Amino acid sequence: MQRIAVIGGGITGVTAAYALAKRGLEVTLYERARYAAMETSFANGGQLSASNAEVWTHWPTVLKGLRWMLRPDAPLLVNPKPTWHKLSWFAEFIAAIPRYADNTTATARLAIAARDTLYRWAREEGIDFDLERRGILHIYRDKASFEHAARVSTLLAKGGLERRAVTPAEMCTLEPSLAGDYYGGFFTESDATGDIHKFTQGLAAAAGRRGVTLRFGQQVDDLGASAEGAWVDTPEGREAYDGLVVCAGVGSRHLAAKLGDRVNIYPVKGYSITVHLDEPASRQAAPWVSLLDDETKLVTSRLGEDRFRVAGTAEFNGVNRDIRHDRIRPLIDWVEQCFPGVSTRRVVPWAGLRPMLPDMMPRVARGRLPSVFYNTGHGHLGWTLSAVTAEMVADAVVAAGARSARPILVR
């Protein structure tokens, strides 16, 4: 294969286009927004977190979801209105529970490989994205949650991740600005944070320098494929390619159906706030070490001197990008409780749709047709896993161009 179309200009599409270009292929990237990373890759939690590799497919998640269903401010919120898509997704989610341990370990292994690749690309291309390699601290308020985290640590260790238990006193040493009472924590020194939007835009520019044709602001009206090749329709006309890679986030399900494949992605809405640290006192009071609060399902990242990001929650409510005050307010309250010295006078809210598959594993594979590939469904770990899945799908495309190759599957 020589001419490849990549559909989607978020983190997975841009990394895939870049990895393909590095292998000498002629690549065209299509993105409906005017710029890269304007949707789900715009303002996520910022964590490059192998320590957050635990998949959600276990019974405690199901029970919490049922318990929280009527709470509008719940960390996990499911709109009870049934749809066939939602019902089929949750049925497959339940079916994936027996693979919880194996998938958690596999995700950790991928995450470790991904961050090394991402760091290398950033160095090679001179991308500044507010990288902070200060580790991630998971915080727990009760014994049961801490003991569950210890069991998760065993699964992560099988994937090659080292993280250690820390006492409340050690937590204060790691992040002195954190307020509150805690039972204990787990600290992963090798994890990091950064600005996904800045990185993706920087890598898109680097891809352009390497010859990728970047077609921003161009909606894909239709597409198709055969055993011999593929085509993409835009308002400007039809373009023919040797193959295409679908990296369209929550839009991947619809595109896959056109291509004869089933990719059962559900849009799981997440929220974030960016707290602008305008005063010296706020900059002093905001943390530099990244946090993950398992009770509230919130994560944090420090993005340079003057920004503090808090993100999390999960809302199953279809393709709905509305920013709800009752979902944003708990994030602001959390900042005021855990970091009382930080001013929340200037807070920018955001919501994005995570593309999640029922087993919480990304789809990195060839489609039914030999000219179609997928790099999508990364869920809450798109930023963390993007570099390694880009390398994997690029290898699959190159192999398919040389000979008939079996799909390279993560799942």
N, C-alpha and C positions, 0 to 999 in steps of 0.2 A: 504493500500500500504506500502511496506517495502523498495524495491530497486528502487531508482529514479535516472534517468539520467538528468543532467542539461547541455544544449547545449549553450556554450558561456562563456568566461572567462573575460568579461568586468565587469563593476560595477554592472549591473543587474544580471548577472549570478552568480558572486561571492557572492553577498548579498543573493540571493535566496538559493544557496547551503548552506551557513552559517545558514540561518534561518531554513532550513529543517533539518540540522544536529542537531541544538539545540532542535528539536522536536523528536530526537531519530531515525530518518530514516537513512537508508544506502544510501549514496549519492555518485555518480560519476560525476565529472565535466569534460566536454570535451572542449578543446580550441585549435585551430589550431596553434596559436603562441606559442613560447617557454615559455612565461611567461604570467602572468595575466596583463590585462589592457594595451595592446600594440597597440590598435587601437583607437577607439573613446574615450576610457577612459584614454588616455595617457597624453594629454596636453590641457584640456579644460580651460574655463575661471576661474574655481576654486570657483565660488559662490555657496553657499548653500542659495538659495535666494527665500524665499516665496514671497518677494516683486516683483519678476519677473514672477509671476504666470499668468499674463495676456496672454491669448491665442491669436494667430495671426488671428483668423477667424473673422475679421471685415472688412468693406469696405475700410477704409483708407489704410490697408495693400495692398489690391488689387490695389488700385489707385496708390500707391507709386511704386509697382512692375511694373506696366505698364509704369509709367513715367521714371523709372530707367533702363528699359530693354536694352537700347543702351549704357549705361555707364559701362565700364568695371570695374570701381572702386566703383560701387554702393553698398550700404549696403545690398540690396536685388537684386540678379541677377538671371534672368531666361533665360536659353538657349532657344531661340524661336523654335528650331527644335522640331517638334511634335513627341511624341511617345504615344502609347496607354496607357502605365502606367502613364505617366505624365498627359495626358488629363483626365483620369479617376480620378486621385488623385485631380486635381484642381476642377473637377466637384463636388466631394464630399466635398472639402474644402468650396466651395461656399454654398453648401447645409447645412453646419454646422454653417453658420453665425448666424442664429437665436438663436443658443445655446451659443453664445459668452459670455454673462454675467454669465449664470449658470456654464459654464465650467471654467471660470476664478475663480469664487468663490470656486468651488469644488477643483480646483488645489491648491489654497491657503490653504485650509483645509488639504489636503494631505501633502503639504510641511511642515506645522507646525508639524504635527505628525511625519513626516520622520526625521526631524533633531533631535528631542528628542531621537528617537531610535538610530540614528547614533552616537550621542554623548555617549549614554550608552554603545554601543558596543565597541567604541574606549576606553572608560575607562576600561571596563571589560577585554579587550584583550591587553591593554597597547600599542595602536597604535599611533605613532607620525606621524602626517600628516600636519604639519605646520598650525594647526588650529588657526585662528584669529577671535575672537568674538567681533569685533569692529563695526559691523553694515554695512549697504550698503546705500550709498548716490546716489540717482538718480538726475541727473543734467539736467537743461532745459535752453535753450537760448532765448526762446520767450514765450509770454503769451499763445498762442494757445496750445502749447505742455504742458505747465504747467497746464492749465485748463483741458486738457484731462487726465493728471495724477491724478488730483483731483477726477475726475469721476471714474477712475480705483481704487483709494483708497477706495471709497465707496463699490465697489465689493469685494475688498480684506478684508475689515472690516467685511463683512458678513461671510467670511470664518474664522474669528477670528484673523486677522493680524492687529496689530497696527503700523501705520507709520504716521509721522507728516510732515507738510509742514515746510520748513525752508527758511529764507531770504538769499540773497547773503552774507550778513555779517555773518550769522550763518554757512553758508557753509565754509567760510574761517576759522572759528573757528574749525569746525569739521575736515577739511583737509587743513591746512595752505599751503601745497605745490601746491595746484591746482591753475593754472593760467588761465586767460580768464575772459570774461564778461558773466554773467548769470542772467536770470530773477528770478530764484529761484530753489528750489529742494525739494525732499521728502526724509526723512531719516527713515530707518527701523533699530532700535537699535538691534533687536533680530536676524537679519541675520548675516551670517558669511562667511568665506572663508577657503579653505584648498586645499591641493594637492590631487586630485582624484587618481593619479597613486600610490602615496605612501600609501594612505588609502586602495585601492583595493588590492595591493600586501600584505599589512599587514593583511587584513581580510582573504585573501586566505591562508596565513600561519596559521592563527587562525583556519580556517575551516579544514585545514589538521590536526591540533592538535586534533580537535574534531572528526576525523575519516573520513572526506571526502577524497575520492580518486581523486587526481588531475592529470588529463591526459593532460598535456600541450604538445604542439607540435604534436597533434594528430588530423588530419583532419577527420571529419565525412563524409564518402563517401555517405552514404545512411541511411535512418531511416524509421521506419514505426510503426504502432500501430493497435490494435484491441480493442474490448471491454474487453479482458482479460489481455492485457499488451502491451508492446512496445519493440522495438529492435533498436539497433544502430550498423551500419557497419563502421568499420575503417580498415585501411590496416592490422591491426593485427587480424581481424576476427569480428564475430558478437557477441554482448552481449545482453542478454535479461534482461528486467526490468519490474517492475510492472507499471511504468508510466514514463513520461518524461516531462520536463519543457523547453520550447524554450525561450532562452534569447539571441538570436544570432544577435541582432542589425539589420543592414540593410539586413542581410542574413535571417532574420526570414520569410520574404515573401515567399522566395523560399522553405524553409522547411515546412511552413504551407501548401503550395500547395500539397506537397507530402503526408501530413497528412489529406488532404481533407478539409482544412480550407482556408478562404480568410482573409489575414492580409495585407491590402493595405499600406504597409510602403514605403515611398520614401526616398532615401538617400539625405539629405540636407547638403551640405558641409559647414563646418565652418572652420575658420582660427584662428590661434593664433601665438603670438610671446612671447618668454621668454627672457626678457631683463636681462642680467647678470650685477649686480651692483658691478663691480669690484673695483671701487674707493670709498673712504669714501664720497666724494661729491655726487656721485650718490645715495649712500645709504641714505644720508641725504635728498636728493631732491625727492626721490620716496615716494608715499603715502602709508600709512598703512591702512587707511579706504578704503574699496572697493567702486568702482564707477560703475555706469551704465549710459552711455551717450545715451539717447533715440534718439537723432538726427542721430548719426553715428552707433547706434546699437552695441556699444562696451562696454565690461565689463572689470574690472581689479581685480587683487588680488595680494597681497604681500605674497610671499611664502618664509618665513624666512627672514633673514637679507640681503641675496645677490641675490634674484630673484624677478622679477616683471613680472607678466603675463598680457597680453592684448589680448582679444579674441572677436570674434563676426563675423558678416556678415553671409549671407545665400546665397548659390549658388545652384540652381536647374539645375544640369548638369549630372544626371545619376550617375552610379558607377564610379566616377573619383576622384582619390586621389592626382592628380597632385597639386603641390604647385606653384601657379602663382604669379609672382613678382607684377603684377598690382593689385593683391588682398592683398598682404602683405604690399606694400608700404604705403597705407593709415593708417595702424596700426602704423607703425613707425612714420609717419608724425604726427599722433594724439599724440603720446608720446612726440615728440619734441615741439608741440604747447602747450600742457596742463602741461607738466612737463619739461620745458626747461633745468633744471639743471641735468637731467638724461642723461648720456651718452648712445648713441645707437651704440657704437662701436662694441659690441658683442651681437648680437640678433640671436636667434634660431627660425626659422619659422616652422610651423606645420600645417597640415590640417587633418580633420577627418570628417566622414560621420555620421550625426545625423539621427537616425531612427525615422522618423516622420509619424504619421498617420494624415489623413486629418482634423480631428476635434481637433488635438493637445492634445488628451488625451491618456494615455498609455493603452495598451491592457493587462489587468490582469484578466484572465478568463480561464475557461475550454474550450477545443476545442469541436469539434463535437463528438469525441470519449471520453469516460470517463477516459481514461488513458493519455490524452494529456492536457497540460496546457501551458499558455502563460504569459510571463512577459517581455514585449517588447514594442517598439514604444514610448519611453519617450521623444523623441525629444531633445530640448535644456535643459530639466530639468532632465535628467537621474541621474546626481549626486545628485540633490536636492531631488528627489522623491524615490530614490532607496531603502532606508531602509524600508519605509512603504509598498511599493509594494511587496518587498520580504516577509514581514510578511503576507501580504494578500494572496499571492500565496501559501505560506507554509501552512497557515490555510486551504486553499481550497484543497490542496493535502491531508492533514490529514483527513479532513472531508470526502473526496471522498473515502479514504481507509476504513473508518468506515461504510459508508452507501452511497447510491446514493444521491449526493448533487447537488443542482442547482448551476450554475456558479456564482462566485462572480465577479461582474462587476464593473469596474471604469466607463466605458463608458455608 
